[in-house]
Amino acid sequence: MTPKPHIITTSPENWCISATDAISTAVKSNINTKGECSLMLIGGNTAKHLYQRWADTSPWDQSKIKYLLGDERCVPSDHHESNYGIVRRTLFLTGIPDGCELIRMEGEM
């Protein structure tokens, strides 16, 4: 098994750039070979900065992506601590693009 590369940066901004580049390579490879890609999202402040970077730069074709939440807090989706809410307020501030799927966990259940 080939070890995964580590990303070492000097600032949060540089980390977001490096992480976006690495993730974008994998996403585009999946889209090219399979026609689509599933991407697991997490919550928290680090992820929020990454999702904002993706929203600002559009690093891949959103219409080929299925986003799934890998964790959720036990709060309604519109709660300020909801991980789904973080994704909606950053990556999808202007709405979910056509063809793109965002599958949320129902934390309030």
N, C-alpha and C positions, 0 to 999 in steps of 0.2 A: 504494500500500500504506500502510495506517495504521500509524504507529509504535506499538509496544507500550509500555504505561506502565511506568515504573520505580518500584520500591518503595524508599523511603528511610526508615529508622527509626533510632532512637537506641539500641536494644538488641536482642539476639538474641530476647528474648521478644516484643517488638513486631514484629520481622520475621516471626516465625512466625504471628502473628495476621494481619498484612497479607497475607502469602503465602497463608495458608489462605483468607482472604476472596476473593482474586483467583482462586485455583484453583477454589474452590467455585462461583463464578459460572460459570466455563467448564464445569465438570463438570455442573452442574445444567442448563445450556443444552443440552449434548449429550444428556443424558438426556431432556429435554423434547422435543427435535426428533427424536432417533434411537432413543429407548427404552433406550439404553445408552451407556457411555463407556469408552474404553480410556485408561489412564493409565500413562505410563512412569515407573518409579521408578529412582533412582540410589542410591548408597551414600554413606558418609561421615558425619561428625559433624553437619554442617549438616542433612542429610536426616534423620538420626536424631531431631533435635529437632522437625522438621516432622511426621514420622510419629507421634511421641508426641502432638503437638498434635491431629492428626487422630483418634487413638485416644481422647483425652480428650473431644473435642467432637462427634464423629460428624457432620461437616459435610454429608454427603450419604448417599444410600441406597446402601449397600455392595452390595446384591443386584444392582445394575445396572452394576457396575464390573468390568472386566477389567484387572488390574494386570500389567504386564510389567516385568522388570528390564532396564534399559538398559545396565548394566555389571555385572561380577562379578569378584571376585578368584579366582585359581586355587587355591581351597581347598574342602574339603568344606562342604556346606550348614550343618553344625552347628559349624563353626569360628568362633571369636570375631571374625575379620576378614571373614567372609562377608557380603556385602551382603544376600543373601536372609535370612541369620540376623538381621541388623539389622531388617529388615522384620517378621520373625516375632516378634522380641522387643519390638517397639514397636507398630506398627500392628495386628498380629494376635496380641498376647500371649494373648488368651483364645480364639484359634482363628479360622479363616477363616469369615466369615459365610456362611450358605446363599445360593446364587446368585452369590456373588462368586468370581472366578477370580484366582489368583496363579500366574503362569507364570514359572518360574525358569530361569536359565541354569545349565547343569551345569558350573560352574567347575572341578570336580575332574577333568573329562574332558580 
